[in-house]
Each structure stands twice: as structure tokens, then as C-alpha cells.
Amino acid sequence: MGVDLAQITFLGLTVQTWITVVIAAFGLMVSLLTFARGWRWRAEAAPLFAMLEGDKLLRPDFSKAGIDPPIVGYLVNCGDGRAFNVKAIGVNCDAGLWDCRQIGETVLGKQSEWVMNDCGRLPELTGETMRFFITIAPPEHPRPDQSGDLTKLELGVHWVSSPTRLRRCRYTQFPIWGIEPMKCGPFERLRRWHRDRLGHRRFHALDRKRASEQRRLLS
């Protein structure tokens, strides 16, 4: 004689109802895990600042633009995602963002010819090396909260990730002197997260301040 599952109840629900609930909960859990895995493994941009040292013939002659920065490097996207509307900000220093193209060759010690554009921001940061240069100089108008310690010079990079219609902005900050290890412990990751979060808030605060000053000048 068979068992009628429709007649067996537990906590006011029949066994058939409980089986349906368990299957639905399992399907929801699988969907959430699939979404979480896709979100975690999504493509992301990874800006990298590489400081140039040594032969100055391999980089643009910024003295032709009226500046002589003590530190020069280039910015490159070494990630698997795309970065749009890219801006650079100096921490305890002034950072300039340049879009440079080489139109000549460096031969026999002769300086190559470059086209230098002080753009301030980039439509998109690509993986092309020796293209998007960063100039680092002491702050022209230092703020009270800025430190004069050279070991605390850092570069912040702000960008908008894809899809741009969502306006999801990202920010990362790294020291100009020294190299941070790719892998680190949980406390170091927490410190970097806190540093980037504070830097991101500072970037938007300065951006709003510049925008308000421009509106005041135009009014």
C-alpha cells in the first residue's frame, strides 16, 4: 500500500510542498552562486604607473612644454577590462597627464620628436606603453594637509568602468617610490582598501571644488 504524500504534513505543510520549497531554494542558491562567481571574475581595468629612469632620449622632452618634472613615468592599463574617462591626481604632489606620440626615431643620441598633449584626462586608457605619460612635481600651491615627505608621494588614478552608462567609477592609489606586492595578507588588503576609499572621496571632493570655482568664474 503506497504512501500518499499529500496527506503527510510537517509544520502545517505537506511533504509535496516541502519538496517544492527545497527545490526552489536550491535553484535560488545555484543562481546566486553563479551570479557571485560572474561578479567576482568580471573583467576589470588595472592601471599601472611605471617610473622612467636612466636614458632621457626614450621619453618626451617636457622642457619644450615649459616644465622640468623631477619624476616622469607612463600610465598603462595592464588589466583585462577597459578604463574610460581617466584622470590622475597627485597625493602630496602635482601630477600631470600627457598623451604623447612619437613621430621620430632616437638615433645616434639625437632626441626623438614627440607630439605632447597636456590633456588632463584620457577618453580611454589602453595597454599601449610609452604613450600616456605622468609628470610628478612638487605642489605649486601646497595645502596644509599635504606632507613634504618624499616617501609619501603617491599617485591616484580615477576611471569609469564598462558599461559607462552605469557611471561606475573606480579609484586606485599606489606609491611612486617602491613597489607593492601583488599578493598580501588580509590586513594589508584592508589597509589598501581603506587608503583607496579615502583617496576616492578626496578626489571627488577636489573635483567638486574645482567645478564650483569654474562656475563662479564663469558667472
Contacts in CASP RR format, 6 or more apart in sequence:
PFRMAT RR
TARGET T0000
AUTHOR 0000-0000-0000
METHOD contacts of the structure
MODEL  1
MGVDLAQITFLGLTVQTWITVVIAAFGLMVSLLTFARGWRWRAEAAPLFA
MLEGDKLLRPDFSKAGIDPPIVGYLVNCGDGRAFNVKAIGVNCDAGLWDC
RQIGETVLGKQSEWVMNDCGRLPELTGETMRFFITIAPPEHPRPDQSGDL
TKLELGVHWVSSPTRLRRCRYTQFPIWGIEPMKCGPFERLRRWHRDRLGH
RRFHALDRKRASEQRRLLS
5 14 0 8 1.000
5 15 0 8 1.000
5 16 0 8 1.000
5 19 0 8 1.000
6 14 0 8 1.000
6 15 0 8 1.000
6 16 0 8 1.000
7 14 0 8 1.000
8 14 0 8 1.000
8 15 0 8 1.000
9 15 0 8 1.000
10 18 0 8 1.000
13 21 0 8 1.000
43 79 0 8 1.000
43 80 0 8 1.000
43 81 0 8 1.000
43 82 0 8 1.000
43 162 0 8 1.000
44 79 0 8 1.000
44 80 0 8 1.000
44 81 0 8 1.000
44 161 0 8 1.000
44 170 0 8 1.000
45 77 0 8 1.000
45 79 0 8 1.000
45 81 0 8 1.000
45 82 0 8 1.000
45 83 0 8 1.000
45 125 0 8 1.000
45 159 0 8 1.000
45 161 0 8 1.000
45 170 0 8 1.000
46 77 0 8 1.000
46 78 0 8 1.000
46 79 0 8 1.000
46 80 0 8 1.000
46 81 0 8 1.000
46 172 0 8 1.000
47 75 0 8 1.000
47 76 0 8 1.000
47 77 0 8 1.000
47 78 0 8 1.000
47 83 0 8 1.000
47 86 0 8 1.000
47 125 0 8 1.000
47 157 0 8 1.000
47 159 0 8 1.000
47 172 0 8 1.000
48 75 0 8 1.000
48 76 0 8 1.000
48 77 0 8 1.000
48 78 0 8 1.000
49 73 0 8 1.000
49 74 0 8 1.000
49 75 0 8 1.000
49 134 0 8 1.000
49 155 0 8 1.000
49 157 0 8 1.000
49 174 0 8 1.000
49 176 0 8 1.000
50 73 0 8 1.000
50 74 0 8 1.000
50 76 0 8 1.000
50 129 0 8 1.000
51 71 0 8 1.000
51 72 0 8 1.000
51 73 0 8 1.000
51 176 0 8 1.000
52 58 0 8 1.000
52 59 0 8 1.000
52 72 0 8 1.000
52 73 0 8 1.000
52 74 0 8 1.000
57 106 0 8 1.000
57 109 0 8 1.000
57 110 0 8 1.000
57 111 0 8 1.000
57 112 0 8 1.000
58 106 0 8 1.000
58 112 0 8 1.000
58 130 0 8 1.000
59 72 0 8 1.000
59 73 0 8 1.000
59 130 0 8 1.000
59 133 0 8 1.000
60 98 0 8 1.000
60 100 0 8 1.000
60 114 0 8 1.000
60 116 0 8 1.000
60 133 0 8 1.000
61 111 0 8 1.000
61 114 0 8 1.000
62 68 0 8 1.000
62 69 0 8 1.000
62 72 0 8 1.000
62 98 0 8 1.000
62 116 0 8 1.000
62 135 0 8 1.000
64 116 0 8 1.000
65 116 0 8 1.000
65 118 0 8 1.000
67 135 0 8 1.000
67 137 0 8 1.000
69 135 0 8 1.000
69 136 0 8 1.000
69 137 0 8 1.000
70 136 0 8 1.000
70 137 0 8 1.000
70 138 0 8 1.000
71 135 0 8 1.000
71 136 0 8 1.000
71 137 0 8 1.000
71 153 0 8 1.000
71 176 0 8 1.000
72 133 0 8 1.000
72 134 0 8 1.000
72 135 0 8 1.000
72 136 0 8 1.000
73 133 0 8 1.000
73 134 0 8 1.000
73 135 0 8 1.000
73 136 0 8 1.000
74 129 0 8 1.000
74 130 0 8 1.000
74 131 0 8 1.000
74 132 0 8 1.000
74 133 0 8 1.000
74 134 0 8 1.000
75 86 0 8 1.000
75 88 0 8 1.000
75 97 0 8 1.000
75 125 0 8 1.000
75 132 0 8 1.000
75 133 0 8 1.000
75 134 0 8 1.000
75 157 0 8 1.000
76 125 0 8 1.000
76 126 0 8 1.000
76 127 0 8 1.000
76 128 0 8 1.000
76 129 0 8 1.000
76 131 0 8 1.000
76 132 0 8 1.000
77 83 0 8 1.000
77 125 0 8 1.000
77 126 0 8 1.000
77 127 0 8 1.000
78 127 0 8 1.000
81 161 0 8 1.000
81 162 0 8 1.000
82 124 0 8 1.000
82 161 0 8 1.000
82 162 0 8 1.000
83 124 0 8 1.000
83 125 0 8 1.000
83 159 0 8 1.000
83 160 0 8 1.000
83 161 0 8 1.000
83 170 0 8 1.000
84 123 0 8 1.000
84 124 0 8 1.000
84 125 0 8 1.000
84 159 0 8 1.000
84 160 0 8 1.000
84 161 0 8 1.000
84 162 0 8 1.000
84 164 0 8 1.000
85 121 0 8 1.000
85 122 0 8 1.000
85 123 0 8 1.000
85 159 0 8 1.000
85 160 0 8 1.000
85 164 0 8 1.000
86 97 0 8 1.000
86 121 0 8 1.000
86 122 0 8 1.000
86 123 0 8 1.000
86 124 0 8 1.000
86 125 0 8 1.000
86 157 0 8 1.000
86 158 0 8 1.000
86 159 0 8 1.000
87 97 0 8 1.000
87 120 0 8 1.000
87 121 0 8 1.000
87 122 0 8 1.000
87 157 0 8 1.000
87 158 0 8 1.000
87 159 0 8 1.000
87 203 0 8 1.000
88 95 0 8 1.000
88 96 0 8 1.000
88 97 0 8 1.000
88 120 0 8 1.000
88 134 0 8 1.000
88 155 0 8 1.000
88 156 0 8 1.000
88 157 0 8 1.000
88 158 0 8 1.000
89 95 0 8 1.000
89 155 0 8 1.000
89 156 0 8 1.000
89 157 0 8 1.000
89 158 0 8 1.000
89 203 0 8 1.000
89 206 0 8 1.000
90 136 0 8 1.000
90 153 0 8 1.000
90 154 0 8 1.000
90 155 0 8 1.000
90 156 0 8 1.000
91 152 0 8 1.000
91 153 0 8 1.000
91 154 0 8 1.000
91 155 0 8 1.000
91 156 0 8 1.000
91 173 0 8 1.000
91 199 0 8 1.000
92 139 0 8 1.000
92 146 0 8 1.000
92 147 0 8 1.000
92 148 0 8 1.000
92 149 0 8 1.000
92 152 0 8 1.000
92 153 0 8 1.000
92 154 0 8 1.000
93 136 0 8 1.000
93 137 0 8 1.000
93 138 0 8 1.000
93 139 0 8 1.000
93 153 0 8 1.000
93 176 0 8 1.000
94 136 0 8 1.000
94 137 0 8 1.000
94 138 0 8 1.000
94 139 0 8 1.000
94 140 0 8 1.000
95 134 0 8 1.000
95 135 0 8 1.000
95 136 0 8 1.000
95 155 0 8 1.000
95 156 0 8 1.000
96 118 0 8 1.000
96 120 0 8 1.000
96 134 0 8 1.000
96 135 0 8 1.000
96 136 0 8 1.000
97 118 0 8 1.000
97 119 0 8 1.000
97 120 0 8 1.000
97 121 0 8 1.000
97 122 0 8 1.000
97 132 0 8 1.000
97 133 0 8 1.000
97 134 0 8 1.000
98 116 0 8 1.000
98 117 0 8 1.000
98 118 0 8 1.000
98 119 0 8 1.000
98 132 0 8 1.000
98 133 0 8 1.000
98 134 0 8 1.000
98 135 0 8 1.000
99 116 0 8 1.000
99 117 0 8 1.000
99 119 0 8 1.000
99 122 0 8 1.000
99 131 0 8 1.000
99 132 0 8 1.000
100 114 0 8 1.000
100 115 0 8 1.000
100 116 0 8 1.000
100 117 0 8 1.000
100 130 0 8 1.000
100 131 0 8 1.000
100 132 0 8 1.000
100 133 0 8 1.000
101 114 0 8 1.000
101 115 0 8 1.000
101 131 0 8 1.000
102 112 0 8 1.000
102 113 0 8 1.000
102 114 0 8 1.000
102 130 0 8 1.000
103 112 0 8 1.000
103 113 0 8 1.000
103 114 0 8 1.000
103 115 0 8 1.000
104 112 0 8 1.000
104 113 0 8 1.000
104 114 0 8 1.000
105 112 0 8 1.000
106 112 0 8 1.000
116 133 0 8 1.000
122 132 0 8 1.000
125 132 0 8 1.000
125 159 0 8 1.000
134 155 0 8 1.000
136 153 0 8 1.000
136 155 0 8 1.000
136 176 0 8 1.000
139 146 0 8 1.000
142 148 0 8 1.000
150 177 0 8 1.000
151 175 0 8 1.000
151 177 0 8 1.000
152 175 0 8 1.000
153 175 0 8 1.000
153 176 0 8 1.000
153 177 0 8 1.000
154 173 0 8 1.000
154 174 0 8 1.000
154 175 0 8 1.000
154 176 0 8 1.000
155 173 0 8 1.000
155 174 0 8 1.000
155 176 0 8 1.000
156 171 0 8 1.000
156 172 0 8 1.000
156 173 0 8 1.000
156 174 0 8 1.000
156 199 0 8 1.000
156 203 0 8 1.000
157 171 0 8 1.000
157 172 0 8 1.000
157 173 0 8 1.000
158 169 0 8 1.000
158 170 0 8 1.000
158 171 0 8 1.000
158 200 0 8 1.000
158 203 0 8 1.000
159 169 0 8 1.000
159 170 0 8 1.000
159 171 0 8 1.000
160 167 0 8 1.000
160 168 0 8 1.000
160 169 0 8 1.000
160 170 0 8 1.000
161 168 0 8 1.000
161 169 0 8 1.000
161 170 0 8 1.000
169 200 0 8 1.000
171 196 0 8 1.000
171 199 0 8 1.000
171 200 0 8 1.000
171 203 0 8 1.000
172 196 0 8 1.000
173 195 0 8 1.000
173 196 0 8 1.000
173 199 0 8 1.000
174 180 0 8 1.000
180 192 0 8 1.000
184 192 0 8 1.000
END
